[in-house]
Amino acid sequence: MKKYNKLLLIVVCMALGAALFFAVEHLVLKKGPVQQANETEVAETLAKLEKAQELIKKSYVEKVDEAKLLDGAIQGMVASLGDPYSVYMDRETSKQFEQSLDSSFSGIGAEVSKEGEDFIIVDRFKGSPAEQAGLKPNDKIKSIDGESIQSLTLYEVTAKIRGPKGSKVVIGVERGDAAKNLDITVTRDEIPVETVHSKRFKLGSSQIGYLEITTFAKGTAEDLKTELTKLESEGINGLILDVRGNPGGLLSSVHEVLDEFVTNKKPFMYIEERNGEREPLSSVLEEKKEYPIATLIDGGSASAAEILAAGMQEVEGYPLIGEKTFGKGTVQQSYDLGDGSQMKLTMSKWLTPNKKWIHKEGIQPTLEVSQPAVFELVPLQSAVVLKKGMNDEKISVLQNILNGLGYEVDRTDGYFSGSTEKALTAFQKSAGLKQNGEANTATLAELDKAIQTYKENPKHDHQLQSAIEFLSENE
């Protein structure tokens, strides 16, 4: 053991210290306990890594930055796991990650992960520039400002997406079976970590409280308690928790939130280690709320948002309303590597109260409700004026927008028909624009505003209205 510990100490002190340490740890864990590691194999592994380092330093065609070499070694090991949620963050990206949890930051407000060779939009923060510009969960990012990102790391991509408030970035994405990639221009802004929003809705004699949780960050639980106390003091007959579009966040945060709503009669989740051992996590609450509760979910509800949804449904039987969730059933933990960098590593799975692993499957709603087609529409961006007689994919988007807003068009195949011109002219009249039946910059901007106004009207939110009606009937 002394000989082995001495060897391990030498490893940590080498130029590739952190990278070598994790390589040795990987080798040891494959073989069993540290005490049973074959010292010869460990020594051979170290010699191989040191030889590779020296070869690159002495023979590579250009001078090598040893710090970048170390970062690359660690990134390579983490990438070899094939896990989009395990990542290495250098000093700068680590700082950005911490800012996203506890302060405002300048960017587009989207969570990006890497799956295989693809960079995927996991979700967008509610009301963020990413959402407003039309980026959607599961979009594959192919380029940033016209440049391919194929050879970049996850956090190099994140760094390129971020930038000063007011600046623009063009995100090229592949979406579903679309024939061509979409180039979506997003104007960066400050992304406040204002994670809880409250309202009250009245239906007949019922007063329904509403709490939207946009992400589970530091301070989310405290803000929720403040807003919940306010709603309860005003008087409510039911409560809606809205975690649609919530990409997750801190496990400690969702635990504190669940302490407000689910009782300790059974665990609200289990953490399963790789050896199969399961640790139950339970609420401290002894008595449930006197009023009924419903939770809104959709395909953008992920990770900690799914923990909340599963706990609400499987512990207390509260209904889930909306659409199937994203399906992220793993738990990550961050490790400080000593120089400001850190590694976020998947350490375990989480299971629902009924011991189900929802990874890549998601959680089905109790009551499935889809949103109007307008909610799925992407704001239209075009460098050319769209007019009668033209045939273009962007015109198909325009036609769907007009139909969604109530201006009937006879076709949606991308041919700018007379019916399309008539519908667009009617929209221009209602918006106080020049009525020429052409989709110029001013008209497209007003169409974008009209879409946002439509979405923000609670009466158009079918999922919200379904929750209000359900609670009013079950108070």
C-alpha positions in Angstrom: 0.0 0.0 0.0 2.8 2.4 0.8 4.4 1.8 -2.5 1.1 2.4 -4.3 0.3 5.6 -2.4 3.7 6.9 -3.3 3.1 6.1 -6.9 -0.3 7.9 -6.8 1.3 11.0 -5.2 3.9 11.1 -8.0 1.0 11.0 -10.5 -0.8 13.9 -9.0 2.4 16.0 -9.2 3.2 15.3 -12.8 2.6 17.7 -15.6 -0.5 15.8 -16.6 -1.5 15.4 -12.9 -5.2 15.7 -13.0 -5.6 13.8 -16.3 -3.4 11.0 -15.2 -5.1 10.7 -11.8 -8.5 10.2 -13.5 -7.0 7.7 -15.9 -5.5 5.7 -13.1 -8.7 5.9 -11.1 -10.6 4.6 -14.2 -8.2 1.6 -14.5 -8.5 0.8 -10.8 -12.2 1.0 -10.7 -12.4 -1.4 -13.6 -10.4 -4.0 -11.6 -12.0 -3.6 -8.2 -10.9 -2.1 -4.9 -7.7 0.0 -4.8 -5.9 -2.6 -2.7 -6.2 -5.1 -5.5 -4.9 -3.0 -8.3 -2.1 -4.5 -10.3 0.8 -2.1 -9.7 2.5 -3.2 -12.9 -0.5 -2.2 -15.0 -0.7 1.1 -13.2 3.0 1.8 -13.9 2.6 0.9 -17.6 -0.4 3.2 -17.9 1.5 6.1 -16.4 4.5 5.4 -18.7 2.2 5.4 -21.7 0.6 8.7 -20.8 3.9 10.3 -20.0 5.4 9.1 -23.3 2.5 10.5 -25.3 2.9 13.9 -23.5 6.6 14.1 -24.2 6.1 13.0 -27.8 3.6 15.8 -28.4 5.8 18.4 -26.6 9.0 17.5 -28.5 7.8 16.5 -31.9 4.4 18.2 -32.8 4.8 20.6 -35.7 3.9 23.6 -33.6 4.8 24.7 -30.0 2.3 23.2 -27.6 0.6 25.1 -24.7 1.0 22.6 -21.8 -2.1 24.0 -20.0 -4.2 23.3 -23.2 -2.7 19.9 -23.4 -3.8 19.1 -19.9 -7.3 20.5 -20.6 -7.5 18.4 -23.7 -6.5 15.2 -21.9 -9.2 15.6 -19.3 -11.8 16.6 -22.0 -10.9 13.5 -24.0 -11.4 11.2 -21.0 -14.7 12.8 -20.1 -15.8 12.7 -23.8 -15.0 9.0 -24.0 -17.8 8.3 -21.5 -20.3 9.1 -24.1 -22.4 11.0 -21.5 -23.7 14.4 -22.6 -24.2 15.5 -19.0 -20.6 14.7 -17.9 -18.4 17.6 -18.8 -15.0 19.2 -18.1 -15.0 23.0 -17.6 -11.9 25.1 -17.8 -11.6 28.1 -15.5 -13.6 30.5 -17.7 -16.4 28.1 -18.6 -16.6 27.0 -14.9 -17.1 30.6 -14.0 -19.9 30.9 -16.6 -21.6 27.7 -15.2 -21.6 29.1 -11.6 -23.0 32.4 -12.8 -25.9 30.6 -14.5 -26.9 29.1 -11.1 -26.8 32.1 -8.8 -26.7 35.4 -10.8 -27.7 37.0 -14.0 -25.5 36.5 -17.1 -25.5 37.7 -20.7 -26.5 35.1 -23.3 -29.5 33.6 -25.1 -30.9 31.6 -22.2 -30.7 28.1 -23.6 -29.3 24.9 -22.1 -27.1 23.0 -24.5 -25.8 19.4 -24.1 -23.7 17.1 -26.3 -25.1 13.8 -27.4 -22.6 11.7 -29.4 -21.3 14.2 -32.0 -24.4 16.4 -31.8 -24.9 19.6 -29.8 -28.5 19.6 -28.7 -30.7 22.4 -27.3 -32.1 20.7 -24.2 -34.4 23.7 -23.4 -34.8 27.4 -23.2 -35.5 29.6 -20.2 -39.0 31.0 -20.2 -39.1 34.4 -21.9 -35.5 34.1 -22.9 -34.0 35.4 -26.2 -33.7 31.8 -27.3 -37.4 31.1 -26.8 -38.5 34.4 -28.4 -36.3 33.8 -31.5 -37.8 30.3 -32.0 -35.1 27.9 -30.8 -36.7 24.6 -29.6 -35.8 21.6 -27.4 -34.0 18.9 -29.5 -32.8 21.4 -32.1 -29.3 20.2 -33.3 -26.8 23.1 -33.4 -24.8 22.9 -36.6 -23.1 26.3 -36.8 -22.6 29.5 -34.9 -22.3 32.7 -37.0 -21.9 30.6 -40.1 -19.0 28.6 -38.8 -19.1 24.8 -38.2 -18.9 23.7 -34.6 -18.1 20.0 -35.3 -14.6 20.0 -33.8 -15.5 22.1 -30.7 -16.2 21.0 -27.1 -19.5 21.7 -25.4 -18.1 24.6 -23.4 -16.4 26.1 -26.5 -19.8 26.1 -28.1 -21.4 27.7 -25.0 -18.7 30.4 -25.0 -19.4 31.2 -28.7 -23.1 31.5 -28.0 -22.6 33.9 -25.1 -21.7 37.5 -25.6 -22.4 41.1 -24.7 -26.0 42.2 -24.1 -27.5 43.6 -27.3 -25.2 41.7 -29.7 -26.5 39.2 -32.2 -25.6 35.6 -32.8 -26.8 33.4 -35.7 -27.5 29.8 -34.6 -27.7 27.3 -37.5 -29.9 24.3 -36.4 -31.2 21.1 -37.8 -34.8 20.4 -36.8 -36.5 17.1 -37.3 -37.0 16.1 -40.9 -36.6 19.7 -42.3 -34.9 19.6 -45.7 -32.7 22.5 -44.9 -31.0 23.8 -41.7 -32.6 26.9 -40.1 -30.5 30.0 -39.4 -32.0 31.7 -36.4 -30.7 35.1 -35.3 -30.9 35.7 -31.6 -30.2 39.0 -29.8 -28.3 38.3 -26.5 -29.6 39.8 -23.3 -29.1 39.6 -19.6 -30.6 36.4 -18.4 -31.9 37.0 -14.8 -32.1 34.1 -12.5 -35.6 35.1 -11.4 -36.9 31.6 -11.1 -40.4 32.0 -9.5 -43.4 33.9 -10.8 -46.8 34.0 -9.2 -50.4 34.9 -10.3 -54.0 34.3 -9.4 -56.7 33.2 -11.8 -60.4 33.4 -11.1 -63.0 31.0 -12.5 -66.5 31.4 -11.1 -66.1 31.6 -7.4 -62.8 29.8 -7.4 -59.4 31.6 -6.9 -56.6 29.5 -8.3 -53.0 30.2 -7.3 -50.3 29.9 -9.9 -46.5 29.4 -9.3 -44.2 29.1 -12.3 -40.7 27.7 -11.6 -38.4 28.4 -14.5 -35.3 26.6 -13.1 -34.1 25.2 -9.8 -31.3 27.5 -8.8 -29.9 28.8 -5.5 -32.7 30.8 -3.8 -35.6 29.2 -5.8 -37.1 27.5 -2.8 -36.9 30.7 -0.7 -38.6 32.7 -3.4 -41.3 30.1 -3.8 -42.1 30.1 -0.1 -42.4 33.9 -0.2 -44.8 33.8 -3.2 -46.8 30.8 -1.8 -47.3 32.5 1.5 -48.6 35.6 -0.4 -51.0 33.5 -2.4 -52.3 31.6 0.6 -52.8 34.9 2.6 -54.9 36.2 -0.3 -56.9 33.0 -0.3 -56.8 30.3 -2.9 -59.0 27.2 -3.6 -56.3 25.4 -5.6 -52.7 25.8 -6.8 -51.0 25.2 -10.2 -47.2 24.5 -10.3 -45.9 25.2 -13.7 -42.5 23.6 -14.7 -43.0 23.6 -18.4 -39.8 24.6 -20.1 -37.9 24.1 -16.8 -34.5 22.5 -17.7 -33.8 21.4 -14.1 -31.0 22.6 -11.9 -29.9 21.9 -8.3 -31.2 18.7 -6.5 -31.0 20.5 -3.2 -33.3 23.2 -4.6 -36.1 20.8 -5.8 -35.8 18.9 -2.5 -36.6 22.2 -0.6 -39.5 22.9 -3.0 -41.0 19.5 -2.5 -40.8 19.9 1.2 -43.7 22.4 0.7 -46.0 20.1 -1.2 -45.4 16.3 -0.6 -45.5 14.5 2.7 -43.0 12.1 4.2 -45.3 9.1 3.8 -42.9 7.7 1.1 -39.7 8.9 -0.5 -40.1 11.4 -3.4 -37.2 9.9 -5.2 -34.3 7.4 -4.9 -30.7 7.9 -5.8 -29.2 4.7 -7.3 -25.5 4.3 -7.2 -23.6 2.2 -9.7 -23.4 -0.7 -7.3 -27.2 -0.8 -7.2 -27.6 0.6 -3.7 -30.5 3.0 -3.4 -30.7 6.0 -1.1 -34.3 7.3 -0.5 -34.9 11.1 -0.2 -38.0 12.2 1.7 -39.8 15.4 2.4 -40.1 16.8 6.0 -43.7 17.7 5.4 -46.2 15.8 7.7 -49.6 17.1 6.4 -50.5 17.9 2.8 -52.1 21.1 1.6 -55.8 21.6 2.2 -56.4 22.6 -1.4 -55.9 20.5 -4.6 -52.7 21.0 -6.7 -52.0 20.3 -10.4 -48.6 20.4 -12.1 -48.0 21.6 -15.7 -45.4 19.7 -17.7 -44.2 19.5 -21.3 -41.3 18.3 -23.4 -39.0 21.0 -22.0 -39.5 19.8 -18.4 -36.3 18.0 -17.6 -34.2 16.6 -14.7 -35.1 18.4 -11.4 -38.4 19.5 -13.0 -39.2 15.8 -13.6 -38.2 14.9 -10.0 -40.8 17.4 -8.9 -43.4 16.1 -11.3 -42.8 12.5 -10.3 -43.0 13.3 -6.6 -46.2 15.3 -6.9 -47.9 12.5 -8.9 -46.6 9.3 -7.2 -46.5 10.5 -3.6 -49.7 12.6 -3.4 -51.6 11.6 -6.5 -51.6 15.2 -7.8 -52.4 15.2 -11.6 -49.8 16.2 -14.2 -51.3 18.2 -17.1 -49.7 18.8 -20.5 -47.3 16.7 -22.5 -44.6 14.1 -21.9 -41.5 15.4 -20.2 -37.9 15.4 -21.6 -36.5 12.3 -19.9 -33.3 13.0 -18.0 -32.8 10.4 -15.2 -29.2 11.0 -14.1 -27.6 13.0 -11.3 -24.4 15.1 -11.7 -22.0 16.3 -9.1 -19.3 19.0 -9.7 -15.8 18.6 -8.5 -13.3 21.5 -8.1 -10.0 20.5 -9.7 -8.0 23.1 -7.8 -7.3 25.8 -10.4 -10.7 27.2 -11.0 -11.7 24.4 -13.4 -14.2 21.8 -12.5 -15.6 18.5 -13.7 -19.3 17.8 -13.7 -19.7 14.1 -13.6 -22.7 11.8 -13.7 -22.6 10.0 -10.4 -25.9 8.2 -10.2 -29.4 7.6 -11.5 -32.5 8.9 -9.9 -35.7 6.8 -9.7 -39.3 8.0 -9.1 -41.1 7.2 -5.9 -42.4 4.0 -7.6 -38.7 3.2 -8.4 -39.0 3.8 -12.2 -36.1 5.2 -14.2 -37.5 7.7 -16.7 -34.2 8.4 -18.5 -34.9 8.9 -22.3 -38.5 8.0 -21.7 -39.9 10.9 -19.8 -43.0 11.1 -17.6 -46.5 10.9 -19.2 -49.1 13.4 -18.1 -52.2 12.3 -16.2 -54.2 14.5 -18.6 -52.6 15.0 -22.0 -53.3 18.5 -23.4 -51.6 20.0 -26.5 -51.1 23.7 -27.1 -52.5 25.6 -30.2 -50.3 25.3 -33.3 -49.2 28.9 -32.8 -47.2 27.9 -29.8 -45.0 25.7 -32.0 -44.3 28.4 -34.6 -40.9 29.9 -35.1 -40.6 33.7 -35.6 -39.9 34.2 -39.3 -36.6 35.8 -40.4 -35.9 36.6 -44.1 -33.3 38.7 -45.8 -35.6 39.2 -48.8 -39.1 40.5 -49.2 -41.6 37.6 -49.6 -44.3 38.3 -52.2 -46.9 36.8 -54.5 -45.6 34.2 -57.0 -42.6 33.2 -54.9 -42.0 29.6 -53.7 -39.9 29.2 -50.6 -39.9 27.2 -47.3 -40.1 30.5 -45.4 -43.4 31.2 -47.1 -44.7 28.0 -45.7 -43.8 29.3 -42.2 -45.5 32.6 -43.0 -48.7 30.8 -44.1 -48.8 28.7 -40.9 -48.3 31.9 -38.8 -51.2 33.6 -40.6 -53.5 30.6 -40.2 -52.5 30.3 -36.5 -53.4 33.9 -35.9 -56.8 33.5 -37.6 -56.0 34.9 -41.1 -57.0 32.0 -43.3 -54.7 30.9 -46.1 -55.7 28.2 -48.7 -52.3 26.5 -48.7 -49.2 26.0 -46.6 -46.8 24.4 -49.1 -44.6 27.5 -49.6 -46.2 28.9 -52.7 -47.2 32.6 -52.2 -50.7 32.4 -53.5 -53.4 35.1 -53.9 -55.0 33.8 -50.7 -51.7 34.3 -48.8 -51.4 37.9 -50.1 -55.0 38.6 -49.1 -54.5 37.2 -45.6 -51.2 39.2 -45.2 -52.9 42.4 -46.3 -55.6 41.9 -43.7 -52.9 41.4 -41.0 -51.1 44.5 -42.2 -54.3 46.5 -41.9 -54.9 45.3 -38.3 -51.3 46.1 -37.4 -51.5 49.6 -38.9 -48.9 48.8 -41.6 -48.7 49.7 -45.3 -51.1 47.2 -46.9 -49.1 45.9 -49.8 -49.5 42.1 -49.2 -45.7 41.7 -49.0 -43.7 40.2 -46.1 -41.1 42.9 -45.6 -39.0 43.5 -42.5 -41.6 45.7 -40.7 -44.4 43.1 -41.4 -42.3 40.2 -40.1 -41.5 42.1 -36.9 -45.2 42.8 -36.3 -46.0 39.1 -37.0 -43.4 38.1 -34.4 -45.0 40.5 -31.8 -48.4 39.1 -32.7 -47.2 35.6 -32.0 -45.7 36.6 -28.6 -48.9 38.5 -27.7 -51.0 35.4 -28.6 -48.8 33.1 -26.5 -48.9 35.4 -23.5 -52.7 35.5 -23.4 -53.7 33.0 -20.7 -56.9 32.3 -22.6 -54.9 30.7 -25.4 -52.9 28.5 -23.1 -54.9 25.3 -23.3 -52.8 23.5 -20.7 -53.2 26.3 -18.2 -56.9 26.5 -18.8 -57.3 22.8 -18.4 -55.5 23.0 -15.0 -57.7 25.9 -13.9 -60.9 24.0 -14.8 -59.7 20.8 -13.2 -58.9 22.6 -9.9 -62.2 24.5 -9.9 -64.1 21.3 -10.3 -62.1 19.5 -7.6 -61.7 22.1 -4.9 
